[in-house]
Amino acid sequence: MVMPISSGGVVAAETESTESLLPKNQQRGGVGGADGDDGGGDDFHGASFAGAVFNLSTTIVVAGIMALPATMKVLGLAPGLVLIVLAALLTDASIELLVRFSRAAGVKSYGKAMGDAFGPLGRGFLQFCVVVNNLGVMVVYMIIIGDVLSGTSSSGVHHHGVIEGWFGPNRWNGRFAILTITTLGVFAPLACFKRVDSLRFTSAVSVALAVVFVVITAGIAIFKLARGQIPMPQLFPDVHDWPSIWRLFTAAPVLVTAYICHYNVHPICKELRDTLQIRPIVRTSLLLCSAVYITTSFFGFLLFGDSTLDDVLANFDSNLGIPYSSFFNDAVRVSYVLHLMLVFPIVFQALRLNMDGLLFPSARPLSCDNRRFGVLTAALLAVIFLAANFIPNIWDAFQFTGATASVCVAYIFPAAMTLRDRHGIARKRDRVLAVFMIVLAVVANAVAVYSDACS
């Protein structure tokens, strides 16, 4: 079982009528609140470098971070860490192709770039993939929040949630009540923002909370290592028969899609004061997220070894063998839940824009229609809320999602545009890279789905 990977962000796969949630005249500091922005449209003169880095990093570092230590158990520590770095380099290359071919086509969204290469069908397919991926990911976020705060039962064993452990089980801290409070008190207000840059502060806090999780995990591992309580970790995979070889591929959806943020690149670029900053912003975000991923993978696997679970957060539900173990367990789980809450609005904006593009392809921009904006926001929040309450275990389904919709958006579509090369700018190296990305994505993830289904 593999955790879903992030995918979030405000997309790019919108139609021409929804090219940007913020109309271009507002980006220049023109017309303000009449277009339904979050306020301050007249004062907005472009997003900052730091704000863009935080928003893009928040897009990347989401639920998938909890699956990375488990990939070390499957692959071994040495190959696993190397592949994390290679995945970052591959992501940087795919985004470079996406940005370059978008500029050659003279378009400012991922969706229009796909439309330029493959027509309305290509643009619609991209929108559909983003909707499938983001809807599923946000349901998983809400399920994790419910499990961590209110508790969950598995195989007849009840695992107490943080709030349940503090105050005991009662009606107000049950799953339904916790998710209702979270949806109305956190998700709904944050989902009302209409500009990516408006979420820069919540994104900064979200990244900080992810770092808190990493620091606590590393600190516990170093403390136990100094006391001789941690055995030598497995450096290489245990491969002894064909099933063990096939099992290596179950880590592919985590590694191949660990850095997916492609549909957030165009909207962030459009809000920048200087759009040429997008390349250093992408590379800074990938560097930051790589550091978080490597540290989490190394110390998470070092701490729990062969006992590392598919969701390493579940390992923080027992005695860690250190002083104040229960305090650190709660600190890890609470910081991660807060991180997910602040990631949610970034991912939600992508879902809303793409769903609007699918349902209303010829309508005026979503930011100009408050009624459509409100109804669509409420409907999507309701669907996510109900799914999280009535579908308590959907991890296997998102093994499939991570290996299909996410990988298409991250690698297959940019590579396909390169091979299509409508504007004749592809170099030989670009074509070789595009073929490599498509083959890697298709083969690795097909084997991963097959292996996971057989197991």
N, C-alpha and C positions, 0 to 999 in steps of 0.2 A: 504494500500500500504506500502510495506516495502522496505527500501533501501537495495541494495546488499551489501554483506559483502566481506569483503576482502578476498581476497584470494591471493595472489601474490607469489612471490618468484621463485626461480630457481629450478626446480623440480628435483624431484626425479622420475618422472615416465618414465625416458628415457630407451631406450633399451640398450643392452650391448654395442653396438657401440657408444652410446652417454651417457655413464655412467657419465661422467663429462665433462663439457664444456672445462675445462682445463685438458690437459693430465697429467697423474700422474708424469711423469718425470719433468714437469714444476713445479709441486707443490713442488718438492724437490730442485728447483733452477737449474734444468737442462737446456734442450734445450729451447731457448727463442723464438724470434719473428718468426721463421720459421713456427711455428705451429699456427700462427695467433692470439696470445694473444694480450692484449692491451698494451704491452710494459712492459719492466722490468721483464720479466719472470725469468731471471737469478738472480734477486735480491729478488724474492718472496720466503720467507722461512716460510710462514704460516700466517694465519689471526690472528689478536689480539682478545682478549676477548671482548674489548669495540666495535671493529668494527663488530664482530659477533652479539653482542647484538643489535646494531643499525640496522643492516640489518634485523634481525629477528623481531624487534619491528616495523620497517617500513612495513614489510609484514603484520603484524597484524592490525596496526592502519591505516585504509584507509577509504573508503567512508562510511563504516558502522557506524563510530563514529557519523555521523550526524543523524542517525535514533534512537540512544539510548535515547535521551530525549523523543521522541514520545513513546517509549516502557514504559517509566515511566507513561505517560498519560494513557496508556492501562492497565498496571499492578498495578499502584500505586507506590509511592516512596519506601515504605518499602520492599514489595516483589520484586520490580524491582532491587534494589541494592543488595539484598541477592542473586538473581539469577545471577547477573553479577559475583559475587564472586564464586558461584557454577560452573558456566560455565568455569571459569579459572581453577578451580581444576579438572574438568572433562577433559579439554584440556591437562593439565599436565599429567594426568593418561593415556590418549590415546597416547600421544607422548612417554611416558615411555614404553608402550607396543610396539609401532612401533620400537623404537631404540633397545629394548631387542630382539625382534624376528628377526630384521635385522642382529644383531650380531650373533645370533644363526645360521642363514642361511649363514653367511659369505659373505653378500652382502653389498654394499655401496650406494644403492639407493632405494627409495620407490618402483619404478617400478620393480626392481629385487626381492624385498621382496614379492611383489604381484605375480610375476612370479614364485617364489619358492613355494608359497602356492597354486596358482591356475593356473599356466601355462601361456602360451602366451595370452590366452583370458583374464585372470585377469589383466595382465600387460597392455594390449591394452585398457581394459575398464577404468583403472585408467588414462591412457594418454588422453583418450577421455573426461573424466570428467574434467580434468585440462584444456584442450583446451576450452571446453564449458564455464566453469566458468571464466577463465581469459580473454577470448575474450569478453565475455559480460561485465565483470567488467571494462575493459579498454575503451569500447565504452561508458559506463556510465561516467567514468572519463572525457572523452573528451566532452561529452554533458554538464556536470556540468561546465567545464571550459568555454565552449562557452556561456552558460546561464549567468554565473557570470560576465564575461568580456564584452560580447557584448549584453546581454539582451535577453529576451524571451517574448513571448506573450502567454497568457492563458485565454480562455473564453472571448476573445475580449479585454483583458486588457494587456497592454504592461508594462513589468517590466524592467526598465533601467539597463543595465550592468554598471560595474564600469567605464570602459574606455569610454563607451557611455555617461555616466553621466559627466565625466570630459571634454570631447572634443566635445560632441554632436554627433548625428548620421551621419556617412558618410561611404564611400565605404571601407576605409582601416580598420575600426573597426567593420565591420559586422561579423557575425558568420563565414562565409567561410574564410574571410581574417584572422581573429584571429586564427582559427584552423590551417590554412595553415602555418602561422608564428610559431605557437607553435610546430607543427609537424616537420617542417624543422629546426627550431632554437633550440629546446630543446629535443624533443623525439628522432629524428634521431641520433644526436651525442651520446646521452646517451645509445641508443640501440646498439651501436657498441662495447661496452665493452664486453669482453668475460669471465670475472671472477667476481664472486659475490663480492669479497673483494674490487674490484675496485670501487664499489659503496658505500663504507663505509662512505665517507665524505658527499655525497648527502643524504644518509640515516640519518646521524646525523643531518643535516640541516632540513630534512623532519620531524624528531621527534621533533626538536626544534620548528618548525612552528606549529605542532599540539599542543605543550605546550603553544605557544602564543595564539592560539585560546581559549584554556582552561582558561588561566590567564585572558584574556579580558572578557570572559563570566562570570567568577567568580567575577571579579572586579565590573562589572556592576550590577550583582545580589546583591552583598554585599552592594554596594552604595544605591541601591533602597530599600533594606531591612532596612537599617539604617534610611532611610527617611520615612519608613512606606508605601511604594508604592507597596509592594508585599503582597498578601493575603496568608493565610495558604495553603500550597500545599496539594494535595490529597494524603493521605498516603496509602490508600488501594483502590482496584478497585471497580467500581460501578457495582455490579452484581445483577441484578434484574429479569432477564429472560434468557431463553436459548440462544437467539442471543448474549447477553452480555457475556455469558460464553464462547461460541464459539469464540468470538472476542479476548479473552485472548490469544488464540493460535496463533493469527497473529503475535505476538512478537517472536514466537519460532525461525524462521530462523535467526533473529538478534542475539538472545542470544545464540543459539546452535552453530552458526558459527562465533561468534564475534572474536574468537581467532584463526581462521584457519591459520596455518602456516606450516603444516605438510610437505608439499612438498618442503619446503625450509630448512628443518632440515638436510637432508643428504648432500647436496652440501656445506652448511656452515660447517658441521662437517668435511668433507674431506679437507677443506682448513685451518683448525685449526692447530696450532703448536702442540697442545695436544688434541687429539680427545676425551679424557675423560672429557674435559671441557664442552661438549655439554649439559649435564644435568643442571649444574649451569647457563649456558647461557640461556637455555629455561626458567628456573624458574625466572631469573632476568628479562628477557623480559616480561614474563607474569605478574610479579609484577609491572613493569613500566607501562605496558598497562592497567592493572587493575586500577591503580591510575588515569590514564588519563580518562578511561571509567567512573569510579565512579564520578569523579569531573565533567566531562562533563554532565553526566546524571542528577546529583543532581542540579547543578547550571543552566543548560539549562532549565530543567522543572520548577525549582523555578522561573526563570526569566519570562517565558512565560505562565506557568500554562496551563489552558485548551485551550489556543490559540496556543500551541505548534504544529507545522506542522510536517508532516512525515519527511521532510527534514528541520531540524532546521535552516539550512543556509538561507532558504527562510524567516525566521522571521526577519533576519537582513536586511530588505528591507523597513523599515518604521521607524518612530520616536520612539526611545527607551525611551523617557521621561527623558533624562539626558543631561547635557551640552555636546556639541560637538558630538551629536548623529550620524551625517552623517560621521564624521571622524572614529568613532569606528565601524560603519557599514562597511565602506570600508576596515578598517584594518582587521576585521574578515574575510571578503570574500576574500581579496587578500592573506592573510596568508594561508587560506585553499586551494585556487587554486594553490599556489606555492607548498604547501604540496603534492597535487595530482600530479603535474608535476614531482616531485622528487620520488614519489612512482612508477610512471609508468614504469621506466626501470626494477625495481625488478620484477614486475608482468610480464612484457614483456618477460623477459628471460625464465620464466617458460613456457609461451605460445610457444615460438620459439622452445625450446628443445622438448616439447611434440608433437608439430606439425611435427617436423622433424622425431621423432620416429615413428609417425603414417604413414608418407608418405614414409620415407626411412629407414625401419627397419634394413636393412642389410648393409647400407652405412657406410663408415668410419666416425670417430668422426667429428662432425660439426666444431670444431675448426681447423681441418686440411683441410677443404675445404672452402676457402674464397669465391668462386663463389656461392656455395650453401648457405653459410651463408648470403651473401649480397642479393641474390635473395629472400630468405625466409624472411629476415628482411624487405625488401622493400615491398613485397607483403602483409605481415601482417599489416604493418603500413598503407598501402593504403586501405585495407579492413576496418580497424578501423576508419580511417579518413572518408571514404565514408559513413559508417554506422552512424557515429556521425552527419554528415551533413544531411542525408536523413531520419533518424529515430529519430525525435526529442523527443519522449516520449515513453520510453520502461520500465518504472518502474515495471509495473505489470508483464512483462515477467521475470524480475529478482527476483520477489517474488518466481517464480517457480524455477529459477536457484539456488537461495540461499537455497531452501528447497530440492534440489535434488543433483546436482553435488557437491556442497560445502560440504553438510553433509555426502555424501559418502566418500569423501577424508578425512574429519576430524575425523569421528567416525566409520562409518560402515565398511570401509576397514580394519583399525587396529583391530577392534573387530572381524571381520571375520577371519583374520590371527591368532588371539589368539584361536578362537574356532577350527580352522583347525589344529593348533599345530603339524606341521609336525616333529618337533624336540623334542617333549615331554618335554617342559619346562614350560608349563602353570600350574599355581597353581589354586586351587579351587577359590581363591579370584579373580584371573584374569578372569576365566570363568564367574563368577557372574557379574563382572564389564562389560565384553564384551556383555553379554546378556542385561544388563541394558542399555548400550549405544545404542545398535541396536534398542531395543524397544522404548527408548526415542526419538531417531532420527526419526524413521519411523512414530510412532504415532503422535508426536508433529508436525512434518512438514507436514504430510498428512492432519491433521486437519487444519493446517494453510493454505495450498493451497485451501482446500475445503471452508473454511470460507471466504478467500479472494475472491474466485470465486463467491460465493453466494452474497457477498456484492457489 
